[in-house]
Structures are given as structure tokens and as C-alpha cells.
Amino acid sequence: MERVVERSNMQRAYSQVMRNRGAPGIDGLHCDDLKGWLQRHWQSVKAALLDGTYLPRAVRRVDIPKPQGGVRTLGVPTVVDRLIQQALHQVMQPMFEPTFSDGSYGFRPGRSAGQAVRRAAGYIREGRRWVVDMDLEKFFDRVNHDVLMHRVARRIGDRRVLALIRRFLQAGLMADGVETARMQGTPQGGPLSPLLSNILLSDLDHELERRGLAFCRYADDCNIYVSSERAGQRIMAGVTAFLAERLKLSVNAAKSAVARPWQRKFLGYSVTLHKEARLRIAPESLKRLRQRVTDLCLQGRGRSLGRTIEELTPILRGWMHYFQHTQGRRALEEMDAWVRRRLRVIAWRQWKRPRTRESRLRALGLDAHRAWKSSVNGRGPWWTAGASHMTHALPPKYFASMGLVSLVDIHQRLQRSA
């Protein structure tokens, strides 16, 4: 605990919390107010941490919808508790990092989802053409506190730290002013939860290594690559039993399967297989981007086209940076064309009247007859946005001049710099 509250460690934690920002917890204290609060109260907080009496506040419950349905429960700690969790994380991570498996990629320094999917593709190229795709049922909601704390205590002997971590685990969930006690789970939202999940699931990693299995795990998303369906079914049964007996965790049978890798997705990616396994963006990931762009464009009916593009650009750029490891170009070309068509819909609707549409089309290079004919075609905005007169009037270079990024161009640039 002395290392946790040491000045330089707390300064690093403060800087990280301020970089991450985040919403306030149940006390309403914002990140911008944290410095002043600490100037007044830090000494008493530090004393409570050192004598083992610090009590975390309840976390604010936030339910967000999952892409596949259902909700994911987040627990937003107060900014002071986030600061303390971050300080704990900075001391604990180096202690546990050497014990983690090479097959674990989530929430670890120097590791990424991109490395995990590339390694997965490598296993498939080596001839492991079946995958045991395991989904842990409501993992962050079902973590057994006793099982987890036993594993934390393997490397941490300071009873004050162990007691504090358990208090963070047991801090209530508050929603609409009502606090609910928590006897299991570690809701996502605090800096400590990702590390605790790796500590718990490290036992799974070592069991898979002991069995000589090829696997990739990112948080609670674990894929095991094998050479036959029969081997996969045997491993699914054995690992399911291990998780239930040793870690008190359940496998979601409805979302788990032994299947061909190209029939499943892993971290938003899938594979195609011709001569060799090639990474591609999973159809579900493309569908989610389309929905996000559609929602933004519908909100943008009353905004200028330039403003919509300004808000759209960081979404497209961030999405492409995540999916930069895809080895297919066609899906990106189709998505680029689809995004431009969505933007043409906005332009067509904003022009509203046939006379306005005719004059705008003429200003954009169409001859008078074609501009008039297009302005009164009687078709809907989506059909019109894909018609030749609109693609001629608003070509890709028009949107590029307004600042719209191209997924294909970003992908090519990232590939050259890799």
C-alpha cells in the first residue's frame, strides 16, 4: 500500500485518469474538479488507505445495449475511486504480467486485438481448420469474488490491499437512487477490472498450455484452434468442466460452438480460406458500421453536409485503424461507395424543391436538360442518390474535397507503414 500511495505513483495515476476523462460517479464529481478536491482531502484519504479503513463508494450503474442483443452493465466509479484503482493497477500490473500466458492479448501492455487475430490466422494456416469458439456467460457479472481473491493473494500479501480490492468488488451498484448489493461480478468501467479478469482467467490459459493447445484469448473471448471436429468437441467438454469446477464460470452454450473458423468471428474479424487463410472483416462488423453511419446521417438532416462529414470522419478513421489487418479490399470499396450514397441522400433532401435541385445540379456540372429531368424524376432519395446523375454531380473527389476520408486510402496507407 505504501507503493500505491507514493507520490510519483499517484501523480501518474492522476495523469491517466485525466487523460481518460469519463463520466462522474454517484457523487457527481467531475474530472475537472478532482485536483481541487484532492488538495482539500487527499491527506485523509491517504491515511485511510494506509490504515486499511478506506471505503469505496457505490458505482453508478449504466446499461448499454450489446450489438448481438441484451445489455452490458457498466459500473462507473467515482473519480476518486478511479484514481485509487488506477494507482493500484500501476503497482499490480508489473507483479502479475510475468505470470500471464503468451496466448493472452487483452488489456496488456504491448499487446492488441490485432496481434490476436493475426496469430489466430496463423494457427489456421498451419492446418488447424476447426475452432472451439467459447463465450463465457456474463463473465464480468458472474466472477466469483472468493475464487478471484484467492488468485490475487498468490502474489500480494498486503492485507490492506487485499481488503481494498474486495471492497471495490463488493461496492454496490446504484441506479435511480437505489443501491443494490453485489456478491459476485466485477462490472466493467473501472481501471482495475481488466487486470482482475486477466488474473482470474490466467488459470484457464495455463490449463490450455498444459494440454498443448493453440489458443488466443482476449479478455473473456477465447478461441482454441484444433485439427478436427472430434477433437474440438472433446476440448469443449473438458474446458467447460474445468471452468465450472475451478473458476465457477459457465460457458454460454447458445453462443459457443465447434465450427469452421470462417463460420465464426473473433474480435470483429473472420477469415476466408482459398489457398490460405486470409483475414476479413466479419459481416456483423460491417453491419454495425452501416448502422452507426445511418444513425449519424439521420441526425444530420438539419446540419450542413460539411458538418456531417466532420463528425463522420473520426468514426471512419478509428474503425479503419481497428480493422487495418483485413486482407480484403472489396468490402472497403463497397463501404466507401455506400457512405457517399448516404451523404448524397442528405444533399438531395436538403435541396428540397425541384427548382433548387435543378439549379444545384446545373451548378455541379450537369447540362440543363439532364438537371431538369433529374430534379423531377419522382424517385425516392435513396434511389436518386445511387443514380448516375447524382454520382456525376457529387463524385468521390467532391466528398474528398470536403474532407471525407476513404477507407481504402486509409487501409493502403496503414499497410505501407506497417
Phi, psi and chi 1 to 4 in degrees:
 res  aa     phi    psi   chi1   chi2   chi3   chi4
   1 MET       -  -32.8 -174.7   61.8   78.7      -
   2 GLU   -59.8  -38.3  -78.9   74.5   13.8      -
   3 ARG   -68.9  -33.5  -69.7  172.8   57.1 -168.6
   4 VAL   -65.5  -45.5  171.7      -      -      -
   5 VAL   -90.6    1.8  -59.9      -      -      -
   6 GLU   -59.5  143.2 -166.2  -92.7  -31.1      -
   7 ARG   -54.8  -48.4 -177.1  178.1  178.5   84.1
   8 SER   -66.1  -35.7   62.1      -      -      -
   9 ASN   -66.3  -41.7 -173.1   56.8      -      -
  10 MET   -67.7  -34.3  -66.9  -55.5  -55.0      -
  11 GLN   -65.6  -41.7  -73.5  175.3  -26.8      -
  12 ARG   -62.7  -42.2  -76.8  174.8   52.6 -144.3
  13 ALA   -63.5  -42.6      -      -      -      -
  14 TYR   -60.8  -44.6  175.0   82.8      -      -
  15 SER   -61.9  -39.6  -63.1      -      -      -
  16 GLN   -68.5  -42.3 -173.5   62.1   48.1      -
  17 VAL   -62.0  -40.2  167.6      -      -      -
  18 MET   -68.9  -32.6  -65.6  -55.6  -68.7      -
  19 ARG   -69.3  -41.4  -81.9 -165.0  -64.1  -88.7
  20 ASN   -73.2  -24.9  -67.2  -17.7      -      -
  21 ARG    56.4 -120.6  -53.2  -62.8  -67.4  178.2
  22 GLY    98.7  161.0      -      -      -      -
  23 ALA   -76.6  157.2      -      -      -      -
  24 PRO   -70.9  159.7   25.3  -33.3      -      -
  25 GLY   -87.3 -154.1      -      -      -      -
  26 ILE   -69.6  -18.6   63.3  169.1      -      -
  27 ASP   -86.7   -6.6   61.2   -5.0      -      -
  28 GLY    76.8    5.0      -      -      -      -
  29 LEU   -76.2  123.8 -172.6   70.0      -      -
  30 HIS   -90.2  160.8  -69.5  -98.0      -      -
  31 CYS   -57.1  -37.5  -71.9      -      -      -
  32 ASP   -65.4  -20.5  -67.6  -25.0      -      -
  33 ASP   -95.7   -3.1  -56.4  -41.6      -      -
  34 LEU   -66.0  -42.3  177.5   59.2      -      -
  35 LYS   -59.1  -48.2 -176.7  175.4 -178.7  179.0
  36 GLY   -63.2  -38.6      -      -      -      -
  37 TRP   -63.2  -43.4 -168.7   95.1      -      -
  38 LEU   -65.8  -36.3  -69.6  173.0      -      -
  39 GLN   -59.9  -31.8  -71.6  171.4  -17.1      -
  40 ARG   -88.5  -31.7  -64.0 -171.0  -60.4  -87.0
  41 HIS  -122.5   -5.6  -57.6  -71.3      -      -
  42 TRP   -59.6  -39.2  169.7 -117.1      -      -
  43 GLN   -61.4  -39.1  -71.0  -53.3  -42.9      -
  44 SER   -72.3  -36.2   60.8      -      -      -
  45 VAL   -64.5  -45.0  171.3      -      -      -
  46 LYS   -60.3  -43.5  179.3  179.7  178.4 -179.0
  47 ALA   -62.2  -40.3      -      -      -      -
  48 ALA   -66.5  -37.2      -      -      -      -
  49 LEU   -65.8  -42.3  -70.6  169.0      -      -
  50 LEU   -71.1  -31.9  -71.1  171.5      -      -
  51 ASP   -95.9    4.8   64.9   24.6      -      -
  52 GLY    79.4   20.5      -      -      -      -
  53 THR  -111.2    5.2   59.8      -      -      -
  54 TYR   -67.1  133.6 -178.4   81.4      -      -
  55 LEU  -117.1  112.9  -65.0  175.5      -      -
  56 PRO   -64.4  153.3  -17.1   29.6      -      -
  57 ARG   -80.1  163.3  -57.7  -73.1  -61.6  -86.9
  58 ALA   -62.7  156.8      -      -      -      -
  59 VAL   -98.5  149.0  -63.6      -      -      -
  60 ARG   -82.5  123.7 -177.8  166.0   60.2   84.8
  61 ARG   -79.0  131.1  176.6  172.1 -179.8  155.0
  62 VAL  -134.0  121.2  178.3      -      -      -
  63 ASP  -101.6  123.4  -68.1  -30.6      -      -
  64 ILE  -117.7  142.9   59.3  173.8      -      -
  65 PRO   -69.7  141.5   23.0  -31.3      -      -
  66 LYS   -86.7  148.8  -69.7 -177.4  178.0 -179.7
  67 PRO   -59.1  -33.6  -22.6   32.0      -      -
  68 GLN   -88.7    3.2  -61.4   85.0    5.5      -
  69 GLY   108.2  159.4      -      -      -      -
  70 GLY    82.2 -172.1      -      -      -      -
  71 VAL  -131.1  153.5  -63.5      -      -      -
  72 ARG  -109.2  127.0  174.9  179.6  -71.1  111.0
  73 THR   -89.9  122.0  -62.2      -      -      -
  74 LEU  -104.4  146.5  -58.7 -176.7      -      -
  75 GLY  -116.9  110.9      -      -      -      -
  76 VAL   -93.1  107.5 -178.5      -      -      -
  77 PRO   -72.1  164.3  -10.6   25.8      -      -
  78 THR   -63.3  158.0   65.5      -      -      -
  79 VAL   -64.0  -30.2   66.2      -      -      -
  80 VAL   -68.4  -42.2  175.9      -      -      -
  81 ASP   -67.9  -34.0  -75.9  -18.5      -      -
  82 ARG   -62.9  -40.3  -70.6 -153.1  -62.3  -87.1
  83 LEU   -60.6  -46.1  174.4   70.4      -      -
  84 ILE   -67.5  -41.4  -64.3  169.1      -      -
  85 GLN   -61.7  -41.0  -74.2 -166.5   34.0      -
  86 GLN   -64.1  -40.4  179.5   62.9   35.7      -
  87 ALA   -63.7  -40.8      -      -      -      -
  88 LEU   -61.9  -45.0  -82.9  167.2      -      -
  89 HIS   -58.1  -42.5 -178.2  -80.1      -      -
  90 GLN   -65.9  -29.6  -69.7  166.2 -177.7      -
  91 VAL   -84.3  -37.7  173.6      -      -      -
  92 MET   -78.5  -37.3  -68.7  171.5   60.0      -
  93 GLN   -54.0  -49.3  177.9   81.7   38.4      -
  94 PRO   -64.9  -24.0  -20.0   32.5      -      -
  95 MET   -73.8  -37.1  -62.7  172.2   65.6      -
  96 PHE   -95.2  -23.7  -75.3   93.7      -      -
  97 GLU   -52.5  -44.3 -177.6   64.0   26.6      -
  98 PRO   -64.3  -17.3  -22.3   33.9      -      -
  99 THR   -89.7   -9.3   70.5      -      -      -
 100 PHE   -80.3  155.8  -68.4  154.7      -      -
 101 SER   -80.4  153.9  166.0      -      -      -
 102 ASP   -68.5  -17.8 -168.6   51.4      -      -
 103 GLY   -88.2    2.4      -      -      -      -
 104 SER  -100.7  128.4  165.3      -      -      -
 105 TYR  -121.8  -15.6  -68.5   89.1      -      -
 106 GLY   -84.5  138.1      -      -      -      -
 107 PHE    57.7   39.8  -48.1  121.5      -      -
 108 ARG  -128.3  142.0  -65.0  179.7   60.8 -170.0
 109 PRO   -62.1  134.1   18.8  -29.8      -      -
 110 GLY    78.4    7.7      -      -      -      -
 111 ARG  -126.2  155.1  -68.5 -174.3  161.1 -121.1
 112 SER  -151.2  167.3   66.5      -      -      -
 113 ALA   -64.0  -35.2      -      -      -      -
 114 GLY   -59.8  -41.6      -      -      -      -
 115 GLN   -64.0  -38.4  -68.1  173.3  -29.5      -
 116 ALA   -64.0  -45.9      -      -      -      -
 117 VAL   -71.2  -32.4  -64.1      -      -      -
 118 ARG   -67.1  -40.2  -69.8 -160.1  -56.3  -87.6
 119 ARG   -66.6  -38.4 -171.1   69.0 -169.0   96.6
 120 ALA   -60.5  -44.7      -      -      -      -
 121 ALA   -62.4  -35.1      -      -      -      -
 122 GLY   -62.9  -41.5      -      -      -      -
 123 TYR   -61.2  -39.4  -73.9  139.1      -      -
 124 ILE   -67.5  -40.6  -61.1  167.4      -      -
 125 ARG   -64.1  -27.8  -66.4 -173.9 -168.2  107.2
 126 GLU   -76.0   -4.1  -68.5  168.1    5.0      -
 127 GLY   111.4    1.6      -      -      -      -
 128 ARG   -86.4   91.2  -62.6  175.6  176.3   89.7
 129 ARG   -98.1   16.8  -58.4  -69.0  170.1   83.0
 130 TRP  -130.8  145.4  -70.5   87.6      -      -
 131 VAL  -125.9  135.5   61.2      -      -      -
 132 VAL   -95.4   99.6 -178.4      -      -      -
 133 ASP   -94.5  108.1 -175.9   -2.3      -      -
 134 MET  -108.1  127.6  -53.5 -166.4   74.1      -
 135 ASP  -113.6  118.0 -178.7  -88.3      -      -
 136 LEU   -80.1  126.4  -61.0 -177.7      -      -
 137 GLU   -69.4  115.7 -170.9  167.2   16.7      -
 138 LYS    44.1   52.9  -63.8 -176.1  177.5  179.2
 139 PHE   -52.8  -54.7  169.4   72.4      -      -
 140 PHE   -67.0  -19.5  -75.1   95.0      -      -
 141 ASP   -89.8  -15.3  -62.5  -27.8      -      -
 142 ARG  -113.1    3.0  -60.6  -76.1  175.9   82.3
 143 VAL   -57.9  127.5  168.4      -      -      -
 144 ASN   -79.7  120.9 -176.6  -70.9      -      -
 145 HIS   -63.9  -40.4  -68.2  170.6      -      -
 146 ASP   -65.6  -43.6  -68.9  -24.9      -      -
 147 VAL   -61.8  -44.9  172.3      -      -      -
 148 LEU   -64.3  -48.0  172.0   57.5      -      -
 149 MET   -64.5  -31.6  -69.3  -52.9  -56.6      -
 150 HIS   -60.7  -38.9  174.8   71.3      -      -
 151 ARG   -76.1  -33.7  -79.9  142.9 -175.1   81.7
 152 VAL   -64.8  -40.0  173.8      -      -      -
 153 ALA   -69.6  -11.3      -      -      -      -
 154 ARG   -63.0  -30.4  -72.5  171.7  179.4  171.7
 155 ARG  -120.2   -9.3  -60.7 -169.4   70.9   81.5
 156 ILE  -119.6  123.2  -67.3  179.5      -      -
 157 GLY  -105.8   -9.9      -      -      -      -
 158 ASP   -71.9  111.6 -169.5  -33.2      -      -
 159 ARG   -63.5  -28.0  -67.0 -178.3  178.7  -85.1
 160 ARG   -65.6  -41.5  -63.1  167.0  -61.6  179.0
 161 VAL   -67.5  -44.9  172.2      -      -      -
 162 LEU   -61.1  -42.5  -65.1  175.0      -      -
 163 ALA   -65.3  -38.0      -      -      -      -
 164 LEU   -66.6  -43.2  179.5   59.2      -      -
 165 ILE   -61.8  -42.4  -67.1  171.9      -      -
 166 ARG   -63.6  -38.0 -173.7  176.9  -79.1  -85.1
 167 ARG   -64.8  -38.1  -71.7 -177.9 -166.4  130.9
 168 PHE   -62.8  -40.9  -85.0  124.1      -      -
 169 LEU   -63.8  -36.7  -70.1  171.8      -      -
 170 GLN   -93.6   -0.8  -66.4  178.6  -19.9      -
 171 ALA   -57.3  136.2      -      -      -      -
 172 GLY   -66.2  161.2      -      -      -      -
 173 LEU  -101.0  125.3  -83.1  172.6      -      -
 174 MET  -112.7  128.4 -176.9  171.6  -74.8      -
 175 ALA  -140.3  130.7      -      -      -      -
 176 ASP    54.8   36.6  -60.5  -37.8      -      -
 177 GLY    80.0    0.7      -      -      -      -
 178 VAL  -109.3  125.6  178.2      -      -      -
 179 GLU   -97.5  131.6 -177.5  175.2  -17.5      -
 180 THR  -111.2  129.1  -55.2      -      -      -
 181 ALA   -67.2  152.0      -      -      -      -
 182 ARG  -125.1  120.8 -132.6  170.7   -2.8  124.2
 183 MET  -108.9   -7.3  -57.6  -49.3  -66.0      -
 184 GLN  -153.7  164.4   62.7  177.6    3.5      -
 185 GLY    92.0  158.6      -      -      -      -
 186 THR  -140.1   82.8  168.9      -      -      -
 187 PRO   -53.5  139.4  -25.4   34.8      -      -
 188 GLN   -66.6  146.4  -58.6  170.7   75.9      -
 189 GLY   140.7  -22.9      -      -      -      -
 190 GLY  -105.1  157.5      -      -      -      -
 191 PRO   -64.2  -22.2  -20.5   31.8      -      -
 192 LEU   -86.3  -26.2 -153.5   51.9      -      -
 193 SER   -57.8  -44.3  -70.8      -      -      -
 194 PRO   -60.3  -42.2  -24.5   35.2      -      -
 195 LEU   -65.1  -42.8  175.2   59.8      -      -
 196 LEU   -62.5  -36.0  -65.6  177.1      -      -
 197 SER   -65.5  -39.4   71.3      -      -      -
 198 ASN   -67.3  -37.9  -86.6  -23.9      -      -
 199 ILE   -61.2  -44.2  -67.9  171.8      -      -
 200 LEU   -67.6  -47.9  179.5   62.9      -      -
 201 LEU   -79.6   -5.2  -68.1  175.2      -      -
 202 SER   -60.3  -32.0 -173.4      -      -      -
 203 ASP   -62.9  -38.0  -86.6   24.4      -      -
 204 LEU   -63.1  -46.2  169.3   62.3      -      -
 205 ASP   -56.1  -47.3  -60.9  -21.2      -      -
 206 HIS   -68.1  -31.3  -64.6  -43.4      -      -
 207 GLU   -67.0  -41.4  175.5   65.0   13.4      -
 208 LEU   -65.6  -38.6  -61.6  178.9      -      -
 209 GLU   -64.3  -42.0  -71.0  175.5  -25.2      -
 210 ARG   -60.2  -33.0 -172.6 -174.0   68.1   77.4
 211 ARG   -84.1   -2.1  -61.2 -175.1 -174.9 -164.4
 212 GLY    72.8   31.2      -      -      -      -
 213 LEU   -94.7  149.7  -62.1  173.0      -      -
 214 ALA   -92.8  117.7      -      -      -      -
 215 PHE  -145.5  160.8   71.2   96.3      -      -
 216 CYS  -134.0  129.0  -65.3      -      -      -
 217 ARG  -126.7  132.5 -177.9 -179.8   65.7   78.8
 218 TYR  -128.5  105.3 -167.6   97.2      -      -
 219 ALA    57.3 -123.2      -      -      -      -
 220 ASP   -95.9   13.4   58.2  -25.9      -      -
 221 ASP  -102.4  109.5 -159.9  -15.8      -      -
 222 CYS  -126.6  127.1 -176.1      -      -      -
 223 ASN  -119.6  132.7  -82.5    7.6      -      -
 224 ILE  -117.1  129.9  -53.3  166.6      -      -
 225 TYR  -107.2  125.8  -63.7   88.5      -      -
 226 VAL  -133.3  175.3  -64.3      -      -      -
 227 SER   -97.9  -11.3  -60.4      -      -      -
 228 SER  -149.4  157.4   70.1      -      -      -
 229 GLU   -65.1  -38.0 -177.0  178.6   16.3      -
 230 ARG   -62.0  -43.9 -176.3  176.2  178.7 -178.3
 231 ALA   -63.2  -38.7      -      -      -      -
 232 GLY   -63.1  -43.0      -      -      -      -
 233 GLN   -64.7  -39.2  -64.2  -68.9   -3.3      -
 234 ARG   -64.7  -42.4 -175.2  178.1   67.3 -108.2
 235 ILE   -69.2  -39.6  -69.8  165.4      -      -
 236 MET   -57.6  -45.3  174.7   71.2   84.7      -
 237 ALA   -66.0  -43.4      -      -      -      -
 238 GLY   -67.2  -42.9      -      -      -      -
 239 VAL   -71.2  -35.9  174.1      -      -      -
 240 THR   -59.7  -43.5  -61.8      -      -      -
 241 ALA   -66.3  -40.7      -      -      -      -
 242 PHE   -61.0  -45.5  171.6   84.9      -      -
 243 LEU   -62.5  -41.2  -72.7  165.7      -      -
 244 ALA   -68.5  -42.8      -      -      -      -
 245 GLU   -78.1  -44.8  -66.3  168.3   10.3      -
 246 ARG   -90.8  -37.3  -69.3  -77.2  -63.8  -83.9
 247 LEU  -114.6   -1.6  -59.0 -178.8      -      -
 248 LYS    58.3   39.2  -50.2  -59.4 -179.6 -173.0
 249 LEU  -118.2  150.8  -65.1  171.5      -      -
 250 SER  -112.6  146.4  -58.6      -      -      -
 251 VAL   -93.6  131.0  171.9      -      -      -
 252 ASN   -77.3  102.2 -172.5  -29.9      -      -
 253 ALA   -63.0  -32.1      -      -      -      -
 254 ALA   -69.7  -29.3      -      -      -      -
 255 LYS  -105.3   -2.9  -64.6 -176.7  178.6  179.9
 256 SER  -105.1  154.4  -58.1      -      -      -
 257 ALA  -165.9  157.2      -      -      -      -
 258 VAL  -103.1  115.6  176.5      -      -      -
 259 ALA  -153.2  176.5      -      -      -      -
 260 ARG   -72.4  141.5  -64.9  -66.7 -164.4  179.5
 261 PRO   -59.0  -31.4  -23.6   33.2      -      -
 262 TRP   -76.9   -6.1   44.7   90.2      -      -
 263 GLN   -95.4   -3.8  -63.7  171.7  -24.5      -
 264 ARG  -123.9  171.9  -52.1  -66.5  -69.7 -179.2
 265 LYS  -127.0  153.4   63.4 -179.1  177.1   68.7
 266 PHE  -139.3  114.4 -179.9   48.9      -      -
 267 LEU    56.2   37.5  -58.2  177.4      -      -
 268 GLY    88.4   -8.6      -      -      -      -
 269 TYR  -105.5  161.6  -75.3   83.9      -      -
 270 SER  -137.3 -169.6 -174.4      -      -      -
 271 VAL  -134.5  156.5  -65.8      -      -      -
 272 THR  -113.7  155.0   57.3      -      -      -
 273 LEU  -135.4  111.4 -172.8   65.9      -      -
 274 HIS  -118.8  -97.1  -62.6  -66.8      -      -
 275 LYS   -79.2  -31.3  -66.4 -178.0  179.3  179.8
 276 GLU  -150.3  165.7   65.5  171.4   11.0      -
 277 ALA   -72.9  129.8      -      -      -      -
 278 ARG  -124.9  134.4  -70.0  169.3   58.8   85.2
 279 LEU   -71.1  139.1  -75.8  170.4      -      -
 280 ARG  -139.4  163.5   68.6 -177.3  178.9  105.5
 281 ILE   -79.8  129.0  -56.8  169.1      -      -
 282 ALA   -63.6  144.1      -      -      -      -
 283 PRO   -54.4  -36.3  -26.0   34.3      -      -
 284 GLU   -63.4  -34.5  -63.2   91.3  -24.9      -
 285 SER   -69.5  -39.3  -59.1      -      -      -
 286 LEU   -65.5  -40.7  -66.6  166.0      -      -
 287 LYS   -62.9  -39.8 -177.6  178.9  178.4  179.9
 288 ARG   -67.0  -37.7  -76.1 -160.1  -67.3  -88.1
 289 LEU   -64.8  -42.6  178.2   62.7      -      -
 290 ARG   -58.5  -42.3  -74.6  176.3 -177.5  -99.8
 291 GLN   -65.2  -40.3 -173.7   58.9   55.4      -
 292 ARG   -65.4  -41.4 -167.6  172.6  179.6 -171.9
 293 VAL   -67.0  -41.4  172.7      -      -      -
 294 THR   -59.1  -46.1  -62.9      -      -      -
 295 ASP   -60.4  -42.8  -68.2  -16.9      -      -
 296 LEU   -65.3  -41.0  179.5   64.8      -      -
 297 CYS   -68.4  -36.2  -71.4      -      -      -
 298 LEU   -65.3  -35.2  -70.0  175.6      -      -
 299 GLN   -70.0  -22.0  -63.9  167.3    7.7      -
 300 GLY   -89.7    9.4      -      -      -      -
 301 ARG   -60.2  -34.9  -69.3 -174.1 -178.1 -177.6
 302 GLY   -93.8    2.5      -      -      -      -
 303 ARG  -104.4  161.8  -66.8 -166.4  -61.3 -101.8
 304 SER   -68.2  156.3   68.9      -      -      -
 305 LEU   -61.2  -39.1 -161.0   57.3      -      -
 306 GLY   -61.7  -39.1      -      -      -      -
 307 ARG   -67.9  -39.5  175.5   68.8 -176.0  -81.0
 308 THR   -63.8  -43.6  -60.5      -      -      -
 309 ILE   -63.0  -38.2  -69.9  173.4      -      -
 310 GLU   -61.2  -38.6 -176.0 -179.5  -32.2      -
 311 GLU   -79.4  -27.5  -66.0 -172.7   13.9      -
 312 LEU   -76.8  -33.6 -174.5   59.0      -      -
 313 THR   -56.7  -50.3  -66.1      -      -      -
 314 PRO   -64.1  -29.1   17.5  -28.3      -      -
 315 ILE   -65.0  -48.4  -65.5  174.0      -      -
 316 LEU   -65.5  -41.8  -63.2  176.3      -      -
 317 ARG   -64.2  -46.1 -162.9 -175.5  -58.3  -81.7
 318 GLY   -64.7  -40.4      -      -      -      -
 319 TRP   -62.5  -43.0 -173.9   87.1      -      -
 320 MET   -70.5  -33.7 -167.3   66.6 -102.3      -
 321 HIS   -63.3  -38.2  -88.1   75.1      -      -
 322 TYR   -68.1  -42.5 -179.8   82.3      -      -
 323 PHE   -95.0   24.9  -73.4  106.0      -      -
 324 GLN   -64.8  -16.0   62.4  179.3  -73.2      -
 325 HIS   -86.4   -1.4  -53.1  -69.0      -      -
 326 THR   -61.3  143.6 -177.6      -      -      -
 327 GLN  -109.3   14.3  -64.8  172.9  -73.3      -
 328 GLY  -116.2  141.5      -      -      -      -
 329 ARG  -102.6  -27.3  178.2 -175.9  170.4  118.4
 330 ARG   -59.5  -45.0 -178.1  175.4  176.0 -179.2
 331 ALA   -61.3  -34.9      -      -      -      -
 332 LEU   -70.6  -40.2  -57.6 -179.9      -      -
 333 GLU   -62.1  -43.4  -67.0  173.8  -23.5      -
 334 GLU   -65.6  -38.1  -68.7  175.7   -8.3      -
 335 MET   -68.2  -41.7 -174.3   63.1   74.1      -
 336 ASP   -56.3  -47.0  -86.8  -18.5      -      -
 337 ALA   -64.5  -39.9      -      -      -      -
 338 TRP   -66.0  -40.7 -178.1   85.5      -      -
 339 VAL   -62.3  -44.0  168.4      -      -      -
 340 ARG   -63.3  -36.1  -70.1 -169.3  -67.5  -94.7
 341 ARG   -65.6  -39.7 -172.9  170.3  179.7  176.9
 342 ARG   -60.2  -39.1  -69.9  -70.6  -26.8  177.7
 343 LEU   -70.5  -34.3  -66.2  173.3      -      -
 344 ARG   -64.9  -33.4  -68.0 -171.4 -169.4  103.0
 345 VAL   -59.5  -44.6  167.3      -      -      -
 346 ILE   -60.7  -47.1  -66.6  176.0      -      -
 347 ALA   -59.8  -46.0      -      -      -      -
 348 TRP   -61.4  -41.6 -173.2 -106.1      -      -
 349 ARG   -68.6  -36.0  -78.3  178.0  166.3  148.5
 350 GLN   -72.0  -26.1  -71.3 -179.3  -17.4      -
 351 TRP   -72.7  -24.6  -66.3  -16.5      -      -
 352 LYS    61.0  -73.6  -66.1 -176.9  178.8  178.1
 353 ARG   -92.0  150.1  -60.1 -176.3 -178.6 -171.5
 354 PRO   -54.7  -40.7  -28.7   35.9      -      -
 355 ARG   -63.1  -42.3 -177.5  174.5  -60.8  177.9
 356 THR   -65.1  -42.5  -56.4      -      -      -
 357 ARG   -62.9  -41.6  -69.7  168.2  176.4  169.8
 358 GLU   -61.7  -47.0  180.0 -175.8   -1.5      -
 359 SER   -66.4  -37.6   63.9      -      -      -
 360 ARG   -67.6  -40.9  -67.3  -56.5  -61.7  -92.5
 361 LEU   -66.0  -37.7  -69.7  171.3      -      -
 362 ARG   -65.6  -40.5  -69.3 -178.9   64.2  177.0
 363 ALA   -64.4  -26.2      -      -      -      -
 364 LEU   -91.9    7.8  -70.8  166.4      -      -
 365 GLY   113.3   -2.0      -      -      -      -
 366 LEU   -81.6  147.7  -93.2   63.5      -      -
 367 ASP   -72.6  164.2   62.3   63.8      -      -
 368 ALA   -58.9  -44.8      -      -      -      -
 369 HIS   -65.2  -45.2  177.1   71.9      -      -
 370 ARG   -67.4  -36.1 -167.8  178.1 -176.7 -166.3
 371 ALA   -65.5  -43.3      -      -      -      -
 372 TRP   -64.5  -45.7  169.8   79.0      -      -
 373 LYS   -62.5  -38.7 -172.2  174.6  179.9 -179.2
 374 SER   -69.4  -36.2  -60.5      -      -      -
 375 SER   -69.6  -20.1   68.7      -      -      -
 376 VAL  -119.6   25.8  -65.5      -      -      -
 377 ASN   -69.3  -17.8   63.4   42.8      -      -
 378 GLY    75.8    2.9      -      -      -      -
 379 ARG   -84.9  164.9  -58.7  -83.4 -169.0  161.5
 380 GLY   -76.8  165.8      -      -      -      -
 381 PRO   -59.4  -39.4  -24.1   33.8      -      -
 382 TRP   -67.5  -43.6 -178.8 -111.0      -      -
 383 TRP   -62.3  -45.6 -177.4   93.6      -      -
 384 THR   -61.6  -39.6  -59.3      -      -      -
 385 ALA   -64.3  -23.0      -      -      -      -
 386 GLY   -98.9   -1.5      -      -      -      -
 387 ALA   -76.0  158.9      -      -      -      -
 388 SER   -63.3  -32.3   59.9      -      -      -
 389 HIS   -68.4  -35.0   66.7  -88.2      -      -
 390 MET   -77.6  -36.1  -79.7  -65.7  -79.7      -
 391 THR   -69.6  -27.0   56.8      -      -      -
 392 HIS   -75.5  -41.1  177.3   82.5      -      -
 393 ALA   -72.4  -37.8      -      -      -      -
 394 LEU  -123.0   73.6  -59.2  175.4      -      -
 395 PRO   -77.4  174.1   30.9  -35.0      -      -
 396 PRO   -53.9  -37.6  -28.7   35.5      -      -
 397 LYS   -67.9  -26.0   63.6 -179.5 -179.2 -179.8
 398 TYR   -64.9  -47.0  173.7   86.0      -      -
 399 PHE   -69.2  -34.3  -66.9  108.7      -      -
 400 ALA   -62.9  -37.0      -      -      -      -
 401 SER   -67.6  -21.9   69.6      -      -      -
 402 MET   -90.1   -1.4  -64.6 -172.1   70.6      -
 403 GLY   103.6    3.3      -      -      -      -
 404 LEU   -70.3  129.5 -179.0   67.7      -      -
 405 VAL   -86.6  155.0  -64.7      -      -      -
 406 SER  -106.3  129.0  160.6      -      -      -
 407 LEU   -61.3  -38.8  -62.4  176.1      -      -
 408 VAL   -62.4  -45.2  171.3      -      -      -
 409 ASP   -65.0  -42.5  -69.5  -13.3      -      -
 410 ILE   -62.7  -43.2  -63.5  172.6      -      -
 411 HIS   -61.5  -44.8 -176.1 -109.5      -      -
 412 GLN   -62.1  -41.7  -70.7  176.5  -22.2      -
 413 ARG   -64.5  -42.4 -172.7  163.8   59.2 -108.7
 414 LEU   -66.5  -36.4  -70.1  170.4      -      -
 415 GLN   -67.0  -38.2  -66.6  -55.9  -59.1      -
 416 ARG   -67.0  -35.3  -72.6 -165.7  -62.4  -93.0
 417 SER   -85.2  -10.0   62.3      -      -      -
 418 ALA   -70.6      -      -      -      -      -
